[in-house]
Amino acid sequence: MRLLRPCVWCWTDRPCQLIQALKRDRQCQQILKHLLVLYLVTFLLILPVLCFKLRFSVYHIRPRPEEAEKNYMKAENNERVKQAVKTIEAHRASLTHAPEDSSAVDVAITIITLSRNRHKFGSFEPKYLSQAVSSYLQLLHTPEAQEKHYKLYICGVDTEPHTYYEYKNLTRFLPSFQRFADHGKRVSVPDVFTKEKDDYVYCLNQTLQTGAKNVLLVEDDALPLADLFLVLNHVMDTHLHTLHREVNQGDQQAPAFIKLYHPDRLLGYWSPEVDRIPQLLAFGCLWGSLLCVLYGRKYSSSSSCLWAMFCLYFMLVAMAIGRQNLLEWRRLSKHFYLYTRTASCCTPAILYPKVGAEKVVRFLAGKTSHRDFPKDMALDEFRGKTGSSAYMIQPNLFRHIGLISSLRSTVLNPFAV
């Protein structure tokens, strides 16, 4: 077909004449009919049926209103608490006085915690700390946890530690750090954002004092997923290999930190992150080329425009399903996880190599946080001013379950958690 030879012509030269040519040509009319059926069946029938329950899909339908969703999340939380209590009690009963392993700790896991309610929002007790501790205790018994030396710590930063009974009960058999003295009085703090940053620095620094090679600093409302240690071992062996030999304080090759969680709502294609649009184009071109090869053999004269339409089709499919949902296939293997430059925002779970942790402690200790400059923005400034590299893992290795914000003392929107 003479009018449809070069692909560049299809995209850039005289689109009206192209459409007229397609209408005149019987073969092109057949292709257009097939494409129209493909688009209609996909976007009006198949995807709506498959994706209406998928969060972050354009077809997602909220199953319940906001208040009902809060109640549902609270019920889920209570079920997790029941299971956590059983796990913790079983662990406590199995404790022995065997000599502790004196080998160097590869990863010290430190949970930052404080009371989330104190009955400001009714009688609901989330007990995030118990849920987190229970999850790690289970993971520490997996084969992946035996490949490296992991150790669990709790870091209490509550200003009224004498009334934080959940924390006090768990620290009877787990090693801990406590920022504020337990003298029976509430400690006054000048600013909640500065306190949050200082809490973070304290817990990171205290964990460093244990001599661990790496610090996994996590917030108590971030639950680890089952593949955490599997992927973490791979990341340390593959991307942190420089830490297995002596490194200098000024070594810029080793990343300062690696984020293991980024809010799901910020993982979509429509994001300021520069890698998202190339990923969308690559997805469309890959699957569009495969379909073009299978379908376009008898339409070789129109292959260029057919390829373009198939690429566009798969890009629209990807946007309709949602990048967050497409990332899930990467959980099939530890080798499929994305390891990219980190995005801004949020600190629920971060892995710090020892050298990077020391740099972060020194930098944040000299900063004052406030509402417009919280600790995650301070970490962004740290990267910018020191030139340190930082990365993130996708999909997430943690699930955020927090419904009550410790920073703003409010109940969060359940659809944004």
PELIN-V285350 format. One record per pair of residues at least 4 apart in sequence whose ideal C-beta (glycine too) atoms are under 6 Angstrom apart, sorted by the first residue. I is the first residue (numbers start at 0). J is the second residue. Records with the same first field share a line. If there is no record, write none. Layout:
I->J ; J
//
This chain:
0->24 ; 300 ; 301
2->20
3->301 ; 304
6->303
7->11
8->12
9->303 ; 304
21->27
30->298 ; 301
34->308
36->40
38->42
39->43
40->44
41->45 ; 46
42->46
46->50 ; 319
47->58
50->56 ; 58 ; 320
51->58 ; 60
53->59 ; 324
54->59
55->321 ; 323
56->320 ; 321
57->319
63->67 ; 68
68->413
69->413
72->402 ; 413
73->123
76->125
79->130
80->126
83->129 ; 130 ; 133
86->133 ; 136
87->133
90->136
91->172
102->148
104->148 ; 150 ; 211
105->147 ; 148 ; 212
106->149 ; 213 ; 215
107->150 ; 206 ; 209 ; 211 ; 214
108->151 ; 215
109->152 ; 154 ; 202 ; 206 ; 216
110->131 ; 153 ; 217 ; 219
111->154 ; 202 ; 218
112->128 ; 155 ; 166 ; 219
113->156 ; 157 ; 405
114->157 ; 163
115->125 ; 403 ; 405
120->410
126->165
127->219 ; 220
128->165 ; 219
131->219
132->169
134->222 ; 223
135->151
138->144 ; 228
139->144
143->228 ; 229 ; 232
144->149 ; 228
146->232
152->174
153->170 ; 173 ; 175
154->176 ; 202
155->160 ; 166 ; 177
156->178 ; 198
157->163
158->179 ; 185 ; 186
159->185
160->177 ; 179 ; 181
161->181 ; 183
169->173
170->175
176->205
178->201
179->186
188->194
192->368 ; 369 ; 370 ; 373
193->367 ; 368
195->374
196->368 ; 374
199->374
200->204 ; 360 ; 363 ; 364
203->216 ; 356 ; 360
204->360
206->214
207->356
212->353
213->352
214->351 ; 356
215->350
216->349
217->221 ; 348
218->347
220->400 ; 401
221->260 ; 347 ; 348 ; 397 ; 399
222->398 ; 400
223->227 ; 397
224->396
226->230
227->231 ; 396
228->232
229->333
230->333 ; 336 ; 396
233->237 ; 333
234->238
235->239
239->352
241->246 ; 252 ; 253
242->253 ; 352
246->250 ; 253 ; 354
253->352 ; 354
254->388 ; 389 ; 390
255->355 ; 358 ; 387 ; 389
256->349 ; 351 ; 355 ; 389
257->350 ; 390
258->341 ; 349 ; 391
259->348 ; 392 ; 396 ; 397
260->347 ; 348 ; 395 ; 397
261->265 ; 342 ; 391
262->345
263->323
266->323
267->322
268->275 ; 279 ; 318 ; 322
270->275
272->342
274->339
279->314 ; 317
282->317
283->287 ; 310 ; 313 ; 314
284->288 ; 310
286->313
287->309 ; 310 ; 313
290->294 ; 309
291->295 ; 305 ; 306 ; 309
295->302 ; 305
298->305
301->305
320->324 ; 325
326->393 ; 394
329->335 ; 336 ; 394
331->335
336->392
337->393
338->390
341->389 ; 390 ; 391
343->379
344->375
345->375
346->375
347->399
348->397
351->355 ; 356
359->363
362->381
363->377
366->377
368->372 ; 373 ; 374
372->376
380->384
381->385
382->387 ; 389
392->396
399->416
402->411
403->410
404->409 ; 411
411->416
//
